Amino acid sequence: MSEPSGDKQMTFWEHLDELRTRLRRALFAVVIGAGVAWFFKEQILGVLLVPFQAAWVEQKLPGTPMLHFAAPSDAFMAYVRQSVIAGLVLSAPVVFWELWAFVAPGLYAKEKKSTLLFVVFSTLLFVGGGLFGWKVAFPVAFNYFLGMSGDVGQFGVGIAPTVMMADYLDFVGKLLLAFGAIFELPLLLLALSIAGIINYLQMWHFGRWFILIAFTVGAILSPPDVTSQVIMSVPLVALYFLSIGLAFLFGKRPTPEQIEAYRRKKAKR
C-alpha cells in the first residue's frame, strides 16, 4: 500500500503554523478582492437589485424601487459589507487553492495531481450556486415578500415596503453565500468518498433521510410558500444524488464487509 507523499511528518505545531500561513494568504486575497469590489460598488449593487426591481414591477407597486438608509453612515457600512462579500467571491480561487494546499501534504501523490481540478470545480460550483440564488430563488422570494404589500381588506390601511439598504444587502449576501456553500456538496462528498470515509452504498442508504433534511432546510431558509421551498430543496437533493454518482465513478469501492452490511440493512426494510 502506498503512503501519502511528502518529505517528512509534520508536528502539530508545524501544522498550526501552516494553517496560520494559509489563512493569512486567503484573508489577504479577500481583502484585495474587497478593495477591487469597492471601486465597482454601484455596479455590483445594481446587479444585486435586478431581482428586487423586477419583483417591484411585477407586483405593480407605486413609485420607483428604492433602498433607504437611516443613519448617515448606514450606506457606507452597507457598501463595505457588500464589498467584503464580493471580495470573497472574487478571491474564491485563491481561498480554495490555500485550502487544498493545506490538505495536500496528507494525500497520495496521485490525489495531489487533482489540485487544479479541485480549485476550478470548487470555484465554479460556488459561483454557480450564487448565480442560481440570484437568477432563480431571489425572484420567487422577492415576489412573495413584496406581494404582502397593499391594502388590508376593508380597513382602509395600506402596507408599503420601506426596504433598508443595510437589511437588503445583509439578506442577499447571506443567501448568496448559503447557495454557494450548498453547491459545494458534490465536491465535499466526492472528497470524502475518495478518502474512503464514506462510499456510494452508504450515501444511497442515507438518501431518504437526506431528502427529509433537504426539505427541512428549505422550509427554514426559504419564504413560507411551497414554491420557494421546492426551489431551495430540490437542487439540494439533486446535488446529493449527483454526488452518489460521482462517488460510484471515482470514490473508493466499498469493502465486502460494507457490501454485506448494506444488503442486511436493505433486507430489513
Secondary structure, DSSP 4 states (H G I P E B T S, - for coil): -PPPP-SSPPPHHHHHHHHHHHHHHHHHHHHHHHHHHHTTHHHHHHHHTHHHHHHHHHTT-SS----B-SSTTHHHHHHHHHHHHHHHHHTHHHHHHHHHHHHGGGS-HHHHTTHHHHHHHHHHHHHHHHHHIIIIIHHHHHHHHHTT-EE-TTS--EE----BHHHHHHHHHHHHHHHHHHTTHHHHHHHHHHTTSS-HHHHHHTHHHHHHHHHHHHHHHS-SSHHHHHHHHHHHHHHHHHHHHHHHHHSPPPPHHHHHHHHHHHHH-
